[in-house]
């Protein structure tokens, strides 16, 4: 098995901070990322900054223009929709594979998360809810399963957070139905529901958030009403 080399600490910290600033809107679309200036800001050499910016370029968050340099890319709704659609397929599969490995203990952990999420709903805290939502989805696929798929899911969630920030801060009306669907997923797990139904249930849950954003592309990518939905 090939072991993935760890990245130098400075490069990783610079990368994460630049990405966080893009996510928070501090570096908006068109913002120029000047290597030397960033190196001074972060009190590091130009090397870790250049490598961090190249990583962001590979993620299509930054683009290089001749005679201009690196600039933050304006994200379009299609990029967000593509990411959520991929997450829906991957998570549906990963949840189905992980389902037989869930135990009474892991189910209890999911229910603890659900109660914490309900507390965030009652407190009107979409940011706190969003953080717990990610924990819930990670716990849903954690037992057993394909480690590479889990890695892809983590990368997809990181990308989505960079593209959109907190989804639930943008669509707070989605929160109550989202947590209700979480309860349904846990009950399906606890009752050992049919695997194909459970996979579609997870997939539809993820896609429902995309529908709530109201910019789902039309045409071949669009989901028809009740197309492929699980019977609930």
N, C-alpha and C positions, 0 to 999 in steps of 0.2 A: 504494500500500500504506500502510495506516494504521500509524504507529509508536506503540507503546504507551508512554505517559509513564512515566518512572521515578519511583518513590516517594521522598519525602525520606528521607535517610539515618537520621535519628533515629526516624522512624516505623517504618522497616523493621527497625532494630535492636531497638526496643522490642517490635514484633510477634514477631520471631523468639525473643526471650528469653522472653516470656510463653508462647508456644506451646511452647517447650522445657521450661519449668517444668511446664506441664500434662502434657506427654509423660512427664516424669520422675516425675510424681506429687507434686511439691512443691505444686502447686495442684490438689487433688483435687476430686471431684464435690461441688458445693455451695459451694466456696470463693468468697467474695465478692471481686470485683475492684473495689476502691475507687480511682477515678481519681486523686484527689488524693494518696492514699497511695502509689500506684504511681509517680506523677510525682516524689514525693520520693525514693522508692527508686532510681529511675533517673536522678535529677538532671536532669530535663527539665521542660518545661511540661506542662500537662494536655492540650494539643492532640495531640501525637503519641501519647500514651497512649490518648486517646479514639478516635482513628482506628484504632489497632492493635486495640483491643477490638472496635470495629465490624467489622473484618475477621474477627476470630475469631467474632463473632456470625453473620456471613454464612456462615461455614464450619460453623455449628451446633456449635461447640465451647464457645460461651458463649451464655447466654440472659439477656434482661432481664426482670425481674419488677417490676411496680409496687410502690413503697414498700420495695423490697428492693435493687434495683440489678442489676448484672451478676454472674452466678454461672457457675462452670464446670459444664458439663452432664455428667451421668452417661451415658457412652456404653453403648449396648446392643450385643449381638453382631450384630444385624441391620445396624447401620451399618458394621461391619467387613466382614461378608459382602457387603453391597452394593458396597463399595469394591473388594474383591478380584474379584468377579464382573465388574465393569466393566473393571478392569485386564486380566482374562483376555481379554475380547473385543477391547479396544483393542490389546493387545500382540500377540495373534495376528495381527490385520490388519497392524499396523505391521511386524512381523517378516517377514511374507510379502512386503510391498511392498519392504522393504529388502534382502531376500535376493539379488536379482540384482546389487546394487551391492557386495556383499562381495567382497573381493580376498584374495589369499594373505596380504597384510600384515594385514588386519583379522582374518582367521582366526587368524593367529599371535598377535595381541593377545588374542583370546578364550582361546586355549590358555594364554597367560601368566597370565591371570586365573584360569583353572581350577587351575593349579598352586599359585597363591597361596591359593586357596580350600581346596585339599586340605591345605595347611600349617596353615590355621586349624582344619580338622577334626581333624588330628592333635594340635594344641595344645589342643584342647578349648575353643576361643574362639568361642562363638556370636555375640557382638557383632561381632567382627572379620569373621566369616563373613558376617553380615548386611550389613555395609557393602560387602563385595566382591560380594555377591549383587546389590545394586542396581547397582553398576558394570557387572557382567556383563549385566544386562538392558538397561541403557542402551546398552551397546556393541552388543548384538544388533540394535537397531533404528536405530542411529546413521546408517549409510550411506543416503543418499538418503531417499526417502519424504516423508510429509506432515508438515511442521513443526508444524502445529496439533495433530495427533494426538500428536506427541512432547511438546508443551506440556501436553496433557491428561494424558498418562501421568505426567509429572513432578509435576503437581498431585495426581494420584491417589496417587502414592507418598508425597508429603509428607503428605497427609491420613492415609494408613494408618499412617505412623510416629507421627503425633500421636495417633491413636486407640489404637494398640496398643503403641507403642514398638518394641522389637526382637522381631519374630515368632519368630526362631530361638532366642532366650533362653527363650521360653515353650514351644516345641516342638522341643527339641534332637534328638529322635529323627527328625525330618524331614530333618535336614541331610544325612546320607549318601545317602539316596535322591534328594534335591534335586540334589546335585552330580553324581550318576550321570546324571540326566536332562539336566543341562547338557552333559555329554560327548556324549550322544545328539543333542542339538540341534546341536552344532557338527559332528558327523559328518554329519548330514542336510544341513547347509549345504554342507559340503565336497564331498559326493557329488551336489549339485544334485538332491536328492530332490523329489518332486512337491510343488508349492506348496500344494495343499489339505491334503495330509497334514502338511506342515510347520506350517501355520497351526494345525491341530488339536493337533498335538504341543505347540506353545507354549502354547496355551490350556489344555490338560489339565495341563501342568506347573504353571501358575499356580493352577489350581483344586485341584490336589493339596495345596497348602499350606492352602487353606481347609478341605479335608476333614480334614487333620491337626488343625485347631483344634477339631474335633468339636462345633461349634455351628451347623453349616449348617442353615438353616431348612427345615422340611418343606413339602410342598405344591408349588405352582406353581414356586417358585424352586429346588426341590431337583433335583439332577442324578441321573438314573437310572443304575445301574451300566452302564458301557461305552457310555452314550448319547453319540453324537457323537465317540467317541474315535478317535484315529488308530490305524491298524494298525501295530504296531511289530515 
